[in-house]
Amino acid sequence: MIIFTEKVVFKGSTYRLEICQNEEFNESDVTQVYCMLVNSNSQLAIVYTNDSKMWVLPGGGREKGESIMDTLRRELKEEANAIVYESTVKLSFIQKVYKIDEEGSSKFEGIQARYIASLYQADEFESDPDGDILEVKWISADEIDTYLDWGKTNDLIKHCLLDYNKSRIKTIDK
């Protein structure tokens, strides 16, 4: 189900994003995987990219033959030097990405899957093998708007983070 759509300009191209929850999708259409990685202090990991000069969630493109979970594991290790409790990995939402050409026509580019998971272990960040990630930072839900400039998606991330943290507290209390 589409929650909302947004138009964004990234690296000179215009895209339409359909943000969806509770929607089935074909795993082969997933081109990128990102994680809302949550530590024991209920903080979210973000990474600063040299390429786009902005803070983003850790994650990235799938390599040939990788499953979504393989991509998630690899990207978190490369970009944040982190490992998740795999039993906590949950799909939060997907972004269907459409590139808009000069005539206004849209072409489906793929799906970006956004997961949320609990941190198992994070060692000090040294460097990203691609050289793109310069820094890892842990932020609270209240700080999301300071670092991420993603419009309504920021509100969705905050909502997912707060719901996830509530469910973790209930699990601990049991």
C-alpha positions, -999 to +999 in steps of 0.1 A: +000+000+000+014+034-010+017+057+020+029+088+001+048+098-029+076+124-032+096+139-060+133+143-053+163+156-073+195+135-068+227+141-087+209+162-113+181+137-120+145+139-109+129+108-093+094+100-081+094+078-050+064+057-039+068+050-002+050+017+006+043-005+036+028-039+038+033-045+001+045-076-015+074-071-039+096-092-061+130-097-044+147-095-078+134-058-082+153-048-050+184-029-062+194-013-029+190-022+008+193+002+038+191-003+075+177+017+104+203+002+128+193+008+164+218+005+193+210-003+230+205+034+237+177+035+211+199+056+188+200+053+150+232+048+130+238+073+101+268+076+079+283+106+060+291+100+024+319+117+005+302+111-028+269+129-021+282+150+009+252+140+031+242+119+060+223+087+051+213+054+065+239+027+061+233+005+031+237+003-006+234-016-038+231-054-042+260-073-058+253-100-083+240-132-066+235-115-032+203-121-012+188-091+005+201-103+039+236-108+024+236-072+011+224-059+045+251-078+063+279-067+039+268-030+038+265-027+076+300-042+080+315-020+053+299+012+062+294+011+099+317-018+110+285-032+126+268-066+129+230-070+136+210-095+156+196-112+125+165-123+143+156-086+148+158-076+111+123-064+100+112-048+068+099-013+076+090+001+042+101+001+006+107+029-019+097+022-055+120+045-076+109+060-109+132+082-129+115+111-146+128+122-180+126+157-196+092+149-212+078+140-177+076+102-184+085+078-156+107+047-159+108+022-130+144+020-117+139-005-089+130-009-052+150+003-022+142-018+008+144-001+043+149-025+072+152-019+109+173-041+132+191-042+166+228-037+168+247-068+180+282-054+178+299-023+164+336-018+164+352+016+158+347+027+122+380+027+103+372+030+066+347+019+040+363-003+013+348+020-014+362+050+004+328+067+003+318+067+040+337+092+061+320+090+094+294+070+115+272+088+140+246+075+164+216+099+168+183+100+187+149+102+170+148+139+179+179+146+159+168+129+126+156+162+110+190+178+118+209+152+097+185+138+071+167+160+046+141+136+032+108+153+038+080+130+048+104+101+049+120+116+080+086+114+098+082+078+087+117+069+099+110+085+133+077+066+135+094+033+126+122+040+152+097+048+180+075+018+173+106-005+171+119+008+204+085+003+221+084-033+208+119-039+221+110-026+256+079-048+257+101-078+247+126-070+275+098-066+301+083-101+294 
